[in-house]
Amino acid sequence: MTPELTTLTLAALLQVIQFILMAIPANLELGTAKTLSPRDPGRLDKPLMDQMSPRTSRLYRALNNHFEALILFSIAVMVITVTDQSTFVTQWAAYLYLLARVLYVPAYAFGWVPWRSLIWFVGMASTVVILAAALI
């Protein structure tokens, strides 16, 4: 397995961890009657995210952000892997992406301004580097 694929696998496991970090407090705060429900708008006073604490809501948003970022990172890793273009640059860009995504979770959860945005940018820039490397 290439280092980029290993990093992609670790990023997917990070997403599982993020889900757990969000789901446990969400279930404690809202109760399973709400979290296990079909969440139809007519059955709830307001969306579940609006009923969670600010930190749990941030963890929810960080999880969704990782879903979005992981799509582009997955494309970048697959293109590099399928075309057998793994290099020192693409490997380190993948490692940097993963580090940024790990740091993004506490940065978002604890409201680190402006660090959260800068950390996000590092992760996105790392993905762009891998994509650009595939074209060169």
C-alpha positions, 0 to 999 in steps of 0.5 A: 500500500502506498503512503498516500493510501495508508494516510487515506485509510487513517483519515477514514478512521479519523472520521469514525473517531470524529463521529464517536466524539460527536455522537456520544455527547449528542446522545447524552444531551438530546436523549436517544428518543430524539437521536433514534427518531426519524427526525421529521421536522414536524416531530421536532421543535427545531433541528437537532443541531440547534438543540445541542450545546455549542461544542457538540454542534461544532463537533457535528460541523467539523464531522461534516467538514471532514466528509467534504474534505475527504472526498477531494483528498480521496480523489487526489490519492486515487489518481496518484495511486492509480497512475503510480505517481507517488513521490516524496512531495505527494507523500508529505502532502498526504501526511500534512493533510492528515495532521491538519485534519487531526488538528482541525477537530479540537480547533473547531470544537474549542473555537480556535480563531483564526487557527481553525481556518488556517488549519483547514487551509493547510489541509485543503492546500495539501490536497491541491498539491497532490492533485497538481502533482498528478497533472505534472 
